[in-house]
Amino acid sequence: MFVVFLVFSIALLGLSLSQTHLLSVLLCLETLMVALYLGLGMVAFAGLNYPLMTALVLLTFSACEASSGLALLVLISRSHGSDLLKSFNLS
């Protein structure tokens, strides 16, 4: 369980520090989701009364987040020419 917490912490640190490219942000988010999935899987298989369906739903949401993030990355790099977060105008 310590390794899952360590992976989650490193991904959270990477998300907060490296905000230059959209791809690095999406990879950190995906790592966070995988760490959560592994943590839920460890709790579910440890013999506790935790529903396994929750872990499967989290894995499904993680796959949907990855596919929509990749679609956004392709769309933004085609329209703006790069995936630099500083080049986006959010207003």
Secondary structure, DSSP 4 states (H G I P E B T S, - for coil): -HHHHHHHHHHHHHHHH--SBHHHHHHHHHHHHHHHHHHHHHHHHTTSS--HHHHHHHHHHHHHHHHHHHHHHHHHHHHHSS-BGGG----
